Amino acid sequence: MSTAPAIPARLRRSRYISWFGHMGAVYLFHDLYGYLMQMSPDIAEMIESFSDGVDTKETVAYYKDKLGDADPQQFVEILVGHAVLVDPKEEEIDGIWAYIPIHGKWNIWRRKDDRLTFWTAWGERPEQQILLDAAETAIWDAFDGAKRLIELRHHHDNDKIVSLVRKLVHSDVQALKLSMMPWSVYAKRPAMAPAYLASTMPYPSWKPGTPVPPAPDLTAYHQTSITHADEQFDHQETTLSHLLRIPHPALGGRTYGQKLADVMMARGMVREGTVRVLEVGAGLGYVAKDVIATLTEAGRTVEYTIVELSPVLAAAQQERVGKETAKWINGDVLAVDLPEASFDLILSNEMAGDLPARQLTRADLGLEPDQGNVNREKLATFSKIAADRGVNLDDAPEPFYLMTGAFELVEKIGKWLAPGGHAILTEFGDIAAWPKVSTHLDHPELSTHFGHLHQLAKGAGLTAKVEFVIDLLDFDREQKGLATTRSHFRALRALAAGAELDLPKIGYTPELLEKTVGDKLDLTRVGELRWDRIEDRLMGLVPHEFKALLIAR
């Protein structure tokens, strides 16, 4: 019977640790192995207390009542297993030789002759280049995901191996991870791979003992924190419509806005003559511009109104659409007062996830842990609309998010639509999955439970159905899309800039990227460019996870 190795009587904190903080969470990055761990600030405090070496039992005893119900001994065992806490008598570097170096997932590099150059641009950190000499490049090429470092000692200079591992694993670069198992173990079962092998750390640095950066208030964020309109959608919160703002092969050579207008007319959603259109949160104005132009070309007279919370985005929309072409209402869509039955068409494109929501427990709604029915009176204290419209919340997880803002928006849409009018609300989400908060941006966003919105619309007497956006717009699913993260594309953009190329943030297919770079950049010498089915990955988005709620009155 095997037993876990004994924990040393004294432990110290590893000298290869970097700390990061984001929206109330703390992250530890191990700069020697590439491990990435999320934890609470009190655990970080405990780790720091080991400093240059302390008595293990005494330290565990000290923190026994300081971590809530958690057992500090269990944390210590995990931290020792991940080389975060180490024996003071041991040399940390000696521990890496048994591990297998695996190339990081989101690297950007260019090969020239026998040398490799990496570009990195993690989060908001400055772009940087890491140049490898010929010997280092040869070692990098030998990192095949199968050989352990100790096997490479016989073919390459040991000091160079250690130096390269330290440089490329470090959180400043993140081009390499160390794994106990070869990549072949996970190749056919990627879900089994430890998360750190594919994860990256784009967040700002944090110092233990200082406040953790909190999540911003969303209303204040959109009113004051958006200072550069184009950068907001190129880097912070790229939307599907932004990626498809150019004539795109996945849409038969149409832009997102053009295709949306085509579909709405083909389905009889746009009346003849004068069409009163309301768009809620219009981004940079590309959809508005193309919808107006397409409907006008089809003989409609378009009266277009935009409700926009961000003054910076409203200014960008006016410049793109034309101040005389549309009417703007600056403010929170949940607070604006618009006449009932005043619009024939309402569009809400990828903004519902920014609306307010409440995190609740099952007990808040009178539900037992694993059974029961919602107490409508209790629900009404949080969302009278959900209570009145009969939204079924009996299967709520613990805890859960109640989409109070999205409920209000759908209710308002129903009132603002004229008889015979139509609305389309698109967002990231699912028909049955409960909302999950996304914290990878500089502000939180919530996925959408379209089943709840569908129930609410039906409860309000509206006709409603949910479709995949890729079905609504008839995506060409045979196309391939470039798979990136925000930081990965920033690095690719920096590489391109060195070749005097401006690489716009669009939904690249192989043909679009080749056309954009022309003869200024040899893409066969650039890595790592990953191409997925366009419905599964396009830049940092997953198109098949976007849904549309279609409403008719």
N, C-alpha and C positions, 0 to 999 in steps of 0.2 A: 504494500500500500504506500503510495507516494504522499509526501507531505510538502507543504510550501516551505521554501527556504527560510531559515531563521532571520529575523530582522536584527541588524546590528545594534549593539547596545548604545552606540552613539551614531548619530546621523548629521549630515550637513546638507544644506541646499546646494543643488548643482550650480556650477558657475556658468552654465550655458542655458540660461533662462531669460526670456523676454516676456514682458507683460503688456496686455492690450485691454482697452475698455471700450464698450459700446452699448448704449441704450440700457444701462443698468446691469449689464453682464460683464464679467471679467474673464479673460482668456489667457492661458499660459501657452507659450510656444517654446518647445525645446529646440534650441539652436544647434544641437548636436545630432539629434535623431529625426526631428521634424514632427514630433508628437504635438497635437493640438488639443487642449483640454479647456472646457468651459467650467467655471466654478463661481461660487459666491465670494464676495470680498473677505469674509471671515476665514475661509479656507486659504485664501492667498496670504492672509496675515499669519496663519499657522505655518505655512511653508516658509515665509520669510523669517519666522522665529528660529528656524534651524540654522540660519546664517552660516557661520564657519564651523559649526559642530556643537551639538548639545546632547544631553542624556535623553535617549528616546523615551524611556518609561516616564520620566519626570515631565517631559513636554506633553506626552499623551494625556497624562493625569491632569495637567494644567488646563488643557482644552476640553476636558470631558464634559463640562457643563456650559461650554461657550459656543457650541455648534448646534444648538437646538436638540433635536432627538437623534442627530447623527452621531456615530461612533468614531472618534478621531483615530482609533487604532485601525479601523478599516481603511480610512483615508491614507494613513501612513503606509499601509501595505500596498495600496494601489500606486502611491507616489514612488515607493521604492521600486515597484515593478516597471515603472516608466522612467527610471533614472532621474527623477526630479529630486529625490532624497537619496544620498549616496553615503557609503562608508568613507569617513574622512581619510582613512589610511590608503584608499584605492585611488589610482589615477584614472580619471574618467575616460580619457582617450583609449585606454586599453580595452574598454568594453565594446568599442564599435567594430572590432575586427571580425566578430562572429556574424555580423549583419550583412544583409544584401542591399546594395544601393539601387534604388528605383527612381527613374526619372519622374519629376513632378508632372502633374497633368496639364498645368496651364503655363508652359514655358513659351517664350518667344525668343528665337535665336536666328542668327544668320551665319552660314558657313562661307568662309573665304579661304581658298587653298587649304592649308592644314590647320587653320585656326577657327575658333568659334567665338562669337560674341553674343552675350545675352542682353536682352532689354527687360527691365522690370519697371512697374509703375503701380505699386500696391496702394489701393484706396486713393487717398489724397496725398500720399507721399510723393516726393519728387521722382521724376523719371531718372533712371540710371542705366549705364552700360557696364557690363562685366566682361572684360576681355580675357580669354584663355590663351595661353601660349601653346605651342605645338605639343609639348609633353602633356599639358593639362587636357588638351583636346583629345589626345590619344587615350588618356585615362577615362574621360567622359564617354568616349565611344566604347570602352571596355565595360562600362556600367550597363550590363545587358539585362538586369532584372533577374539573373539566375546565379551569377557567381557571388560568393561572399568576398568581403574585402580582404580576408586573409589569403584567398586564392590569388588575388591580384598583386600581393606583395612580392611574388617571385618574378613579376614581369615589369613592374614599375617602381619608381623611387618611393620608398615608404613615406618620407616626409612630404613629398608632393601629393600622395594620396590623402594623407591627413589634412593637409592644407586645403586641398580642393573640396573635401567633404565638409570641412568647417565653413568654407566660403559659400558653397552652393546650398547647403542645408539651412543656413542662417535665415532668420525671418526677413532680413533685408532682400534676400534673393529667392528662396523657396523653390529652387530648381531641382532639388534632390530630396529624397526621403530614405530613411534606413528601415528595412523590414526584416523580421526574423524569418519570414517565409518567402520563397521565390514568387515572382508575379504569376508564374504558370499555375499556381494553386488557385488564383483568383480569376484567371483570364476568362474562363467559361462561367464563372459564378461571381461576377463583380460585386453583387450585393453582400458577399461574404467578406470582402476586403475591409480591413480596418478603415474607418472614415478618414483618418488623418492622411492616408496615402493620396487621397484626391482632394483634400481640403486645403484652403489657403487662408492667410490672415491679412485682410486688407484694412483692418481697423486702426485707429490711432493708438499710440503708445499710452500706457497708464503706469502710474507709480503707486505701489501698494501703500495704503495709509491715506491716500488722497481720495476725494469724492469720485465716484464712478459717473461718467457722463450719462445723464438721464435721456429718456426719449423725449423729443420735443412735442409741445402742444401742436396738433395738426393745423388748427385754424391760424394760429400765430405763424406757424411754419410757412403756410402758403401766402400769408399776407406780407411777411417781412423777410423770410429767409431765402426766398428765391430772388436772386439778384441778377442772374444772367440767364435769359430765357433759353437760348440755344444750348448752353451747357447743361441746363437742367434736364433736357431730354436726350442729349448726346451722352451724358455720363451718369447723372443721378437716377433718373427714372425713365429709362427708355421704354416706350410703349410699342405695341405691335403696329399700330397705325403710323408711328414715327419711322419704323424700319421700312415700311411699305409706302412711304410718301412719294417715291419715284415710280415711274412705270416699271412694273415688276413681272418677271416671267411666271411667278406663282399665281399671278392674277391675270394672266393672259395679256400682259403688257399694259394693264391699267394700274393706276394708283389705288391705294386703299379707299380714299374718298370717292374716286370715280366709280370703283367697283361697287361700293356701298350704294351709291345713287342708282347705278344700273340695276342692282338687285331689287331695290325698293320699287323702282318703276316697273320692273318685270313682274313683280308680285302684286301689283295694283295697290301699293301702299302710298302712292303719291297722287293726289287729286289733280285734275286738269285745271288750267287757269292759274289763279293766284294761290301760292302755297306758303302758309305761315309756318316757319321752322324755328324751333328753339334748340340750341345746343348748350348743354350743361358742362362747363369746363372744357374749353376748346383747345387746350395745349398751345401749340405754336400757330394754330390756324390753318394747317394744311388740309385737314378734313373739311373744314368750313369752305375754304377756297374752292376745293374740287367739287364738293357737293353743289355749291351755288352755280359753278360754271356748267356742270353736267346737266342739272335741272333746267338751267336757262337755255342751253343748247337744245334741250328737248321741248322747248316751247312754253315752259312754265315761267310765271312771274314770281320771283322768290323774295319773300320778306323774312330776313334772317335775323334772329336775336340770339345773343350769346350772354350767358350768365357766367362771370369769371371772378373768382375770389382774389387771384394774384394780380396786382397792378402791373407787374413786370410782364406777365404773360399776356394780359389784355393789350398792352402797348405793342407787343410782338404780333399779336393777332391783327390789330388795326393796320399795322404796316404791311402785313402779308395779304390780308383780305381787302383792305381799303375802308377807310372810315365811313365812306358814303354807301358802301355795299351792305353793311349790316348795322345793327344797333347793339350797344353794349350796356349791360347792367353789371356794375361792379359790386360784388358782395357774396355772402354765403347763400347758396341756393336754398338751404333750409330756412332761411330767414326772409328771402325776397317775397314780395307780394305781387302776384301776377293774376290777371283776371281769369276766371274759370272759362273753360271751353274756348281758349284764345289761340290754340295752335293746332295745326293739321299734322305736324310731324315733330317729334321730340327725339333728340339724340343725346345719349349719355355714354361717352366712349372712354372706358378705362379710368373712371374716377370714383366709382362707388366704394372702392377699397380705401379711399382716403376719408370717408365720412365717419362720424363718431360711432363708437360701439361701446357696449358695457360688458365687462367681464363679470360673470356671475357664477354662483354654485347652484347645484340642483335644489338645495334647500331653500334658496332665495325664491324659487317658484313653487315651493311646496312639494317637491319631488323627493321620494326616498332614494337611497343610493343606487338601487338597481331596478326600481319599478315605480309605478304610480302615474297619475295624470296631473298636468299642470293646473295649478290654482289660478284661474283667470283673474281674480282680483289682485293677487300678488303680481302676476305678470303685468297688469295694467299700471302698476306703480313704476315700472321700468319702460314699458311701451304699450300705451293704450291702443295704438294702431294694431299691433300684433295680437292683442287680446280680442279686440273687436272683430278682426278679420279672420280669426280662427286658425292662426298659424300653429302648426303642430310642433311642439318642442319637447314632447315626452321622452325622446331618445337622447336628450342632451348629455354630452360627456361631462366629466368633472375635472376642472371647471370648464366653462364655455363662454364664447362671445355671442352676445345678442346684437344683431346689426341694426341698432336703433336708427342710425342715420339713413341707411339704405332703405329701411321700411318707410321712413318719412318721405324719401325721394319718390319711391314708387307711388305712395299715396298722393303726393302732389302731382306727379305725372298724370295720374288718372283724372284729377280735377282740371288740369290745364289742357288736356286733350279735348278737341272739339268732337262732336259726334262724327263717326267715320274716320277719326284720326288714328294715327299709328305712332308707336314709340319703339326704339331699340336701345336697350341698355346692355353694354358689353363690359366684361371684366374677367379677371383671372379667378377661377373657382370651379365648382362642381355642382351637379344636380342634387347630390345627397351628402356630400362631405361637409362637416361643420367647419366654420371659419378658423383659419390658422393665421397667426400674426407672423409677418415677414419682417425681419430686422436687418436684412443685408444692405438696405439703403441707408440714407442719412436721416430717415424718418420711418416710423412704422406704417405698414400697410396690411390690410386684412384681406384674405381670400373671401370669396363670396359663396354663400350657400344659396344657389339659385332655386332650389326646391322651396325654400322659405319665401323668396320673392315671388315665385310662381303662385304659391298658395295665397299670399297677400293680395296679389293682383286679381286672382279669381274671386277671392272673398269680397273684393271691392266691386264686383260685377263686371270686370273687364275680361276680354278674351286674351289668353296668354299662352305662350309655349316657350320652351327653351331649346336652343340649337347650339351646336358647336360653331364657333366663328368660322373655322376653316370650311365647314359645310355651307354656312350662310353665304360666304364669299366664293365658294367653289374653288378652293385651293387646288393647284396642280401638285398632287402629292408625290409625283415622280421627281420633283426638283430636290436638289441638295442645298442645305443651308450651312453657313459657317457657324460653328459652335464656339462661343467665347464666354468670358466673364467680363465684368466692367474693367477690372484691372488688366486682364489679358488683352482686351482691345486697346486700352490706353498704351500698353507696351508695343503692340503691333503698329499703332499710329505713330509712336515715337520712332520706331524703326523706319517706317515709311517717310517720315519727315526728314530723316537723314539722307534719303534718296530724293529729296525735294518733291515729295508727294504729299498732298493733302488727302487723307483718307476719311471721307465722311462716314458717319454712323448710319449705315443702311443695312438692309437684310441681304447680305452678300450670298450669291450663288457662285460656284467656281467661275462661270463666265463673266459675271459682274465684277468680280475681283480682278480677273485678268484684264478686263477692259479698262478698269480704273487705274491699274498700275502701268499698263502699257509696257514699253520697253525700258522703263526706269528701274524696275526691280525684278530680279529673277526669282520667281516664287519657288522654283525647285530647290533653291538654296536657303529657303526660309522655313522655319518650323516653330512650334508645331501647329500646323493648320489642320483642324479637325472638321470633317464634313459629315453631317447627319441628315437623315430624312427631314425635310423642311417642316413637317408637321410635328416632329419630335424635338427639334432644337433649331432656333434661328437666333444667332448671336447669343444673348443671355436669356432668351425667352423660350418657353415651350408652347408653341401655338395651339396644340390640341387641348391645352388646359384652359383656353379662353372660351367662354360661353357667351351667348346672347339671349336676353329675355326680350321676346317680341310681344308687344302689347297692342291691342286694338280696342277702340271704344265704339 
